[in-house]
């Protein structure tokens, strides 16, 4: 990777994986083909508009700054065992589901 390029594709993949979303799901929400979305994650991005990046951030429940800097975030996962990594991923999934349930409950009470 060239040092002046931001690995947006990698960052988007990381953010998507944290939520457990499939490429197909995100592509559908963006209104693009799964193949085009796969390219978006697998290429260094230097021509992605802020509008598109904002859309992606919205779908992935994050902001543009996070999508642009996620690759710089140090992760201690490299030193963790496979079991610890799985436990961490499951805990993150549970937390995300709990947050989703709170949002759904709020929306249901508004109706």
Steps between C-alpha positions, in 0.01 A plus 500: 500500500627847418557712812281786375196280446244438771390133507131588501403162360667324791345742748154450351547123515599520868201719588262271307641186662461650848127526435476158340357644178553317173641671192169430330304679775714815482502496118121476499469793742734704277309403185804346331587149392674259735789483253543880504489500879760221513726715281446792734629295795786338309653809341684799636250781474605844385188597308224426752285808548418633845133448418553129431730469801232663713242251371731211583566645844129530565437139404797384707396717796820703501633832376731599216791574734485149642487347152807701402705423813394150603817346354705697753310363799721260694330170566625269772330211322833393347618392844176327593427133469242384249258431786550851645447650156177306460378608843579864417311473170200339671496771767506768231216324319293481820561869569396593146185289527412659834539847349284398205230366733495832688458692174225264383320529833515882483364493144216267596394723790491802268241338275 
